[in-house]
Amino acid sequence: MTDTSDIERMISRVALGDRTAFSDLYDATSAKLLGTALRVLKDKASAEDVLQETFMKVWRYADRYASNGMSPMTWLITIARNTAIDRLRATKDEGDISDVMDTIPASGPTPEQAAIASSDASQIAGCLSKLDGDKRIAVRGAYLEGLSYADLAAQFDVPLNTMRTWLRRSLISLRECMTQ
């Protein structure tokens, strides 16, 4: 199992043009990134194309990743998800995209990611530990592992709107905890 610091080191070495590190990064993360693309596109061939495009972007822009407290997997998943969304938009009309938008986590930094980037990691860990067990797992799944709201709703056997409420209220609780 590759941990966060290993992935960060690989990205740093990729930024320097290290092909071995690039291969290691691919081996360590490609399955997760393929799953992200597959959830958006629902077509394995298209998801594999997006995975290739994702790693081309990683090779090109690895120097833009800065170790700032954010998870390197969050950075990689965001690239894969955005690339998949771009592919979806290019191949489907707007009506079809709106049907899928409920299954795609919001793009851009989340409140939790902003908190991680601007504060001490131990503080956010302490605040996360104050959340109820299921809500803590849901927040980690949505904002650190890139799971969609629909996936989390299915995992916890709750309606999609209930999952959205859990996450919104959990983020509000985290924000309050971080300001203390």
C-alpha positions in Angstrom: 0.0 0.0 0.0 1.4 3.4 -1.0 0.9 6.2 1.5 0.4 9.9 0.9 4.1 10.8 1.4 5.2 8.2 -1.2 2.7 9.6 -3.7 3.9 13.2 -3.0 7.5 12.0 -3.5 6.6 10.4 -6.8 4.8 13.5 -8.0 7.9 15.6 -7.1 10.1 13.3 -9.0 7.7 13.3 -12.0 8.0 17.1 -12.0 11.8 16.6 -12.5 11.1 14.3 -15.5 11.7 11.0 -13.7 10.1 8.3 -15.9 10.6 5.6 -13.2 8.7 7.7 -10.7 6.0 8.3 -13.4 5.6 4.5 -13.9 5.5 3.9 -10.1 2.9 6.7 -9.7 0.8 5.1 -12.5 1.0 1.7 -10.8 0.1 3.1 -7.4 -2.9 5.3 -8.5 -4.2 4.2 -11.9 -6.9 1.8 -10.5 -8.4 4.5 -8.3 -8.3 7.1 -11.1 -9.8 4.7 -13.6 -12.7 4.1 -11.1 -13.2 7.9 -10.9 -13.4 8.2 -14.7 -15.6 5.1 -14.9 -18.1 6.5 -12.4 -18.5 9.7 -14.5 -18.5 8.1 -18.0 -20.0 4.7 -17.4 -18.0 3.3 -20.3 -14.8 1.4 -19.8 -13.2 2.3 -23.1 -13.8 6.1 -22.6 -12.6 5.8 -19.0 -9.4 4.2 -20.2 -8.9 7.0 -22.7 -9.5 9.6 -19.9 -7.0 7.7 -17.7 -4.3 8.1 -20.4 -5.2 11.8 -20.8 -5.1 12.2 -17.0 -1.6 10.9 -16.8 -0.5 13.0 -19.7 -1.7 16.0 -17.7 0.1 14.8 -14.6 3.3 14.4 -16.6 2.9 18.0 -18.0 1.8 19.7 -14.8 3.4 17.8 -11.9 5.5 20.9 -11.2 2.2 22.7 -10.3 1.4 20.3 -7.4 2.6 21.8 -4.2 2.6 19.9 -1.0 0.4 22.2 1.0 -1.4 19.8 3.3 -3.9 18.7 0.6 -3.9 15.0 -0.3 -2.0 14.2 -3.5 -4.8 11.7 -4.3 -7.3 14.6 -4.2 -5.2 16.5 -6.7 -5.0 13.4 -9.0 -8.7 12.5 -8.6 -9.6 16.1 -9.5 -7.6 15.9 -12.7 -9.2 12.6 -13.6 -12.7 13.7 -12.7 -12.4 17.0 -14.6 -11.0 15.3 -17.6 -13.9 12.8 -17.6 -16.4 15.6 -17.3 -14.8 17.4 -20.2 -15.0 14.2 -22.2 -18.7 13.7 -21.2 -19.5 17.3 -22.2 -17.8 16.8 -25.6 -19.8 13.7 -26.4 -23.2 14.4 -24.9 -25.7 17.2 -25.2 -26.5 19.4 -22.1 -29.6 17.4 -21.2 -27.7 14.2 -20.8 -25.1 15.9 -18.6 -27.6 17.2 -16.1 -28.7 13.6 -15.5 -25.2 12.8 -14.4 -24.4 15.9 -12.3 -26.0 14.5 -9.1 -23.4 11.6 -9.2 -20.4 13.9 -9.6 -18.9 15.6 -6.6 -18.6 19.4 -6.8 -15.5 20.6 -8.5 -13.1 23.0 -7.0 -11.7 23.0 -3.5 -14.1 21.9 -0.8 -14.4 23.7 2.6 -12.5 20.8 4.1 -9.7 21.0 1.5 -9.4 24.7 2.1 -9.2 24.1 5.8 -6.5 21.5 5.3 -4.5 23.8 3.0 -4.7 26.7 5.4 -4.3 25.1 8.8 -2.4 22.5 10.7 -3.2 18.9 9.7 -3.5 17.8 13.4 -6.2 20.4 14.0 -8.4 19.1 11.1 -7.8 15.5 12.3 -9.0 16.6 15.8 -12.0 18.2 14.4 -12.8 15.2 12.2 -12.6 13.0 15.2 -15.4 15.0 16.8 -17.9 14.0 14.1 -20.1 11.0 14.5 -18.6 7.8 13.0 -20.8 7.5 9.9 -20.6 11.3 9.1 -16.8 11.2 9.6 -16.4 8.3 7.2 -18.7 10.1 4.7 -16.7 13.3 4.8 -13.5 11.4 4.3 -15.0 9.4 1.4 -16.4 12.5 -0.3 -13.5 15.0 0.1 -10.4 12.8 0.6 -11.2 9.7 -1.5 -13.3 11.3 -4.2 -16.4 9.2 -3.8 -19.6 10.7 -5.3 -22.6 11.6 -3.1 -24.6 8.8 -4.8 -21.9 6.2 -3.9 -21.9 7.4 -0.3 -25.7 7.4 -0.1 -25.7 3.8 -1.4 -22.9 2.8 1.0 -24.8 4.1 4.0 -28.2 3.1 2.7 -29.6 6.6 3.0 -31.4 8.9 0.3 -29.1 11.1 -1.8 -30.5 14.3 -0.2 -29.9 12.9 3.3 -26.2 12.3 2.3 -26.0 15.9 1.0 -27.4 17.1 4.3 -24.9 15.0 6.3 -22.0 16.4 4.4 -23.2 20.0 4.5 -23.8 19.9 8.3 -20.5 18.1 8.8 -18.6 20.7 6.9 -20.4 23.4 8.9 -19.3 21.6 12.1 -15.7 21.3 10.8 -15.6 25.0 10.0 -16.9 25.9 13.5 -14.3 23.6 15.1 -11.5 25.1 12.9 -12.3 28.6 14.0 -12.0 27.8 17.7 
